[in-house]
C-alpha cells in the first residue's frame, strides 16, 4: 500500500476539505511562496534591505506642521532603486494600531522624495514600508535640497512647497530618453559691445578665468543687452563652469536664446519655460540636471535649475513682477539667486558663482546690494549714456488742461507734433498704462470720479455705447455728476483699445497696431506706424522707434503703493530704451508733472540716482529693503488671533491690521489677496534687517501650531515675506 493511500484511509471523508477549501489552501500557499506584488504594495512579511534599511522621506503634504522627513522601511526588492533623490510613493496617516506582519499599514498614498538612507530610525515603533519607487532618476540632488531648505526658511514656507517649484512634474517619456554627452566648452568670446562699459571687458575676463565677480549692471538703451548677456554666459562656459540666467517673460527669453545660439551654437544651453510644454520642459530640465548642458535660461521657475558646477547666476529686469512667484511660499527670483551666490560660497568645494543683476533701470534692492558692498556697479560713462538715450520732453497737467488738442485727439499738441514728425522717419510707440476701452470714468468738467447710484461703485465703459458698474454690474443710463451736475464723461485712464481708435482718427493714413494682454507683439517693421502698447508689452521695432509717447503718467505715479514711483520710472525707461538715440533724432514725450522726481530721473536718464535717493528715504522710514517685512492677511478674527499667538521677536513692529479691498465676484484672485467677495484684513510686521530670520521662524512656528491644533478647517491666514506690493 502506498503512503498516499494509507494516509487517505486514515482520514474520514467528513474530515477532508472540500473543493473550495482546497483552492483557498492552494492560493494561500502560492501567496506565501512568492514576494508580495499587491498594489499599492504593503510589503507585508517581505524581507527588508540589509544595509541602510531606513529611508527618510519628505512627503508632499505642503502643510507647515508636517515640514520634516518621515522614516520608512526599505524592502529588499527596492534596495537598488531606493537611492537618495528619487521620487517615491508612501503610505501616510496610518494609526499605531494598524500593524500587520511587523509593518505599519493603512493611510493614503502620497508622493514624496527619498532624502537619505540611514541604518536606524529614531522612531521606536514599527515602520511602514516604501510603497513604490516611482522612478530611479535621482532628481533631488543635495545642492538643490540645500537651496530649497534655505528658501523655505527665508520665506516661512514648507520644504515640500518649495520643491514643487524647484522640481518639475515627471514625464515618463522624456525621462526614458538618454541625454546626449555634454559638448566641449566654447572659446572665450570677445568683449563686443561690453567695451562701452569701462569695467565690461574685465568682467568677462574674470568669468573666463573662473573668478566670481558680483555686479549690478545698468544696461545702456537699445537691444544689445541680449548679446551682452550671451557673452557673459559664453565666458563662463569657456571656464568649464555652468551658467544660469533668469528672465521675466518668454519674449526676453527668446531674445537671449537667439543671441546665445548665434554666439556659441546650438546644444550649449537649455531653455526652461512653461511655453515649451511639460514633456519638452522636463526633457530640458533633465539635460541640465544630468550635465548634458552647462547653461540654462528661462523664466522664474529656472531660478532653481540644477546647473552643474555653477559659475554664474544672472537676472534680467529684477523689478518686473514676473520674477515674483505666485505659489507658496512666493519667493522672488532675485533673492533666490542671491542665496545661490552667497550660501554656496560657504560650502566646501568650488567657489561661489558670479552674480550679475542687469536692467535698464535700477531697483532699490539693486542699489542696496551696491551700497552694502556685496556687489559692484557696472555702468557706462554719462557721455555714452546721453549719446545713446533719446531726448526726453515733458508735458505737465496744467499744460494738458489748457490744451484743446488733448481733448480732441487724446494727445496734447506737443505729443501730436512729436508723433507726426516721428512718423516721417519710422514707427512711433504710444504707451498707455491700462488695457481695454475705458477702465475708469470721471466728470469732464470737475474730474469727480463717476460712481454708480446704487452701490457707489466705479462706472466703466466696456464698449462705446454702455456704462456699467464695476462692482454690482448694473447698467447706468442718464448719468449726471453729483458734484457739479455735468453730464459729460471723460476717461480718467483711457485703455489701449480706445487710444488706438482715437489715434487712428487723428492719423487716418497711418497703420495702428496694438500690443497688450490679448495679443503681445514681439517685433514690428521699421516703417511708419503707430504702435499702442501697455507697459511691458512693447515690441521691438526694426531700427528702433523714431519717437515714443508715454501717456497718463499721473495714473502710474498715483498708484497707492510704496513702489509706485520706482515702477513708473522702470516702465518709462523700458519703453524709452527702444527709441533711437537723440543723435538719430529719437524723442520721448512723457505726459506727467515735470517737477516729480521720477520724471526728472527719466529726463536725465539717471535710474541709479533715483534708486539711491529712494533708498535713503526708505532707510529713514524703516521700509524694505533696509528692513524685513511680512504681510499677514486673512479674515479679521483670524489675523488678530494669529498675531496674538505668534512669538514675534522683541524688535518686531506691527502695522495695522487694515481692511483689504474686496475682490469683486467673478474677478481673479490676486496673489495673497482675499477670495472674491470676502472681507480680509492685513497686518504688516516689520523688523530690522538682521532680524529677518527670526521673524520668518516665528511666523512659521505660529502657522504650524495653528494648523496642527485646529486642523484643515481652521480659518486661513496667509503669510508673505517681503511682499512686492505693500501699499
C-alpha positions, 0 to 999 in steps of 0.5 A: 500500500502506498503512503498516499493511500494509507494516509487517505484511509486514515482520514474520514471523508467528513474530515477532508476539505472540500473543493473550495477549501482546497483552492483557498489552501492552494492560493494561500500557499502560492501567496506565501511562496512568492514576494508580495506584488499587491498594489499599492504594495504593503510589503507585508512579511517581505524581507527588508534591505540589509544595509541602510534599511531606513529611508527618510522621506519628505512627503508632499503634504505642503502643510507647515506642521508636517515640514520634516522627513518621515522614516520608512522601511526599505524592502529588499526588492527596492534596495537598488532603486531606493537611492537618495533623490528619487521620487517615491510613493508612501503610505501616510496617516496610518494609526499605531494600531494598524500593524500587520506582519511587523509593518505599519499599514493603512493611510493614503498614498502620497508622493514624496522624495527619498532624502537619505538612507540611514541604518536606524530610525529614531522612531521606536515603533514599527515602520511602514514600508516604501510603497513604490519607487516611482522612478530611479532618476535621482532628481533631488540632488543635495545642492538643490535640497540645500537651496530649497531648505534655505528658501523655505526658511527665508520665506516661512514656507514648507520644504515640500512647497518649495520643491514643487517649484524647484522640481518639475512634474515627471514625464515618463517619456522624456525621462526614458530618453538618454541625454546626449554627452555634454559638448566641449566648452566654447572659446572665450568670446570677445568683449563686443559691445561690453567695451562701452562699459569701462569695467565690461571687458574685465568682467568677462575676463574674470568669468573666463578665468573662473573668478566670481565677480558680483555686479549690478549692471545698468544696461545702456538703451537699445537691444544689445543687452541680449548679446551682452548677456550671451557673452557673459554666459559664453565666458563662463562656459569657456571656464568649464563652469555652468551658467544660469540666467533668469528672465521675466517673460518668454519674449526676453527669453527668446531674445537671449536664446537667439543671441546665445545660439548665434554666439556659441551654437546650438546644444550649449544651453537649455531653455526652461519655460512653461511655453515649451510644454511639460514633456519638452520642459522636463526633457530640458530640465533633465539635460541640465540636471544630468550635465548634458548642458552647462547653461540654462535660461528661462523664466522664474521657475529656472531660478532653481535649475540644477546647473552643474558646477555653477559659475554664474547666476544672472537676472534680467529686469529684477523689478518686473513682477514676473520674477515674483512667484505666485505659489507658496511660499512666493519667493522672488527670483532675485533673492533666490539667486542671491542665496545661490551666490552667497550660501554656496560660497560657504560650502566646501568645494568650488567657489561661489558663482558670479552674480550679475543683476542687469536692467535698464533701470535700477531697483532699490534692492539693486542699489542696496546690494551696491551700497552694502558692498556685496556687489559692484556697479557696472555702468557706462560713462554719462557721455555714452549714456546721453549719446545713446538715450533719446531726448526726453520732453515733458508735458505737465497737467496744467499744460494738458488742461489748457490744451484743446488738442488733448481733448480732441485727439487724446494727445496734447499738441506737443505729443501730436507734433512729436508723433507726426514728425516721428512718423516721417522717419519710422514707427512711433510707440504710444504707451498707455498704462491700462488695457481695454476701452475705458477702465475708469470714468470721471466728470469732464468738467470737475474730474469727480470720479463717476460712481454708480447710484446704487452701490457707489461703485466705479462706472466703466465703459466696456464698449462705446455705447454702455456704462456699467458698474464695476462692482454690482454690474448694473447698467447706468443710463442718464448719468449726471455728476453729483458734484457739479451736475455735468453730464459729460464723461471723460476717461480718467485712464483711457485703455489701449483699445480706445487710444488706438481708435482715437489715434487712428482718427487723428492719423487716418493714413497711418497703420495702428497696431496694438500690443497688450494682454490679448495679443503681445507683439514681439517685433514690428517693421521699421516703417511708419506706424503707430504702435499702442502698447501697455507697459511691458508689452512693447515690441521691438521695432526694426531700427528702433522707434523714431519717437515714443509717447508715454501717456497718463503718467499721473495714473502710474505715479498715483498708484497707492503703493510704496513702489509706485514711483520706482515702477513708473520710472522702470516702465518709462525707461523700458519703453524709452530704451527702444527709441533711437538715440537723440543723435538719430533724432529719437524723442520721448514725450512723457505726459506727467508733472515735470517737477516729480522726481521720477520724471526728472530721473527719466529726463536725465536718464539717471535710474541709479540716482533715483534708486539711491535717493529712494533708498535713503528715504526708505532707510529713514522710514524703516521700509524694505529693503533696509528692513524685513517685512511680512504681510499677514492677511486673512479674515479679521478674527483670524489675523488678530488671533494669529498675531496674538499667538505668534512669538514675534521677536522683541524688535518686531513692529506691527502695522495695522491690521487694515481692511483689504479691498474686496475682490469683486465676484467673478474677478481673479484672485490676486496673489495673497489677496482675499477670495472674491467677495470676502472681507480680509484684513492685513497686518504688516510686521516689520523688523530690522534687517538682521532680524529677518530670520527670526521673524520668518521662524516665528511666523512659521512656528505660529502657522504650524501650531495653528494648523496642527491644533485646529486642523484643515478647517481652521480659518486661513491666514496667509503669510508673505515675506517681503511682499512686492506690493505693500501699499 
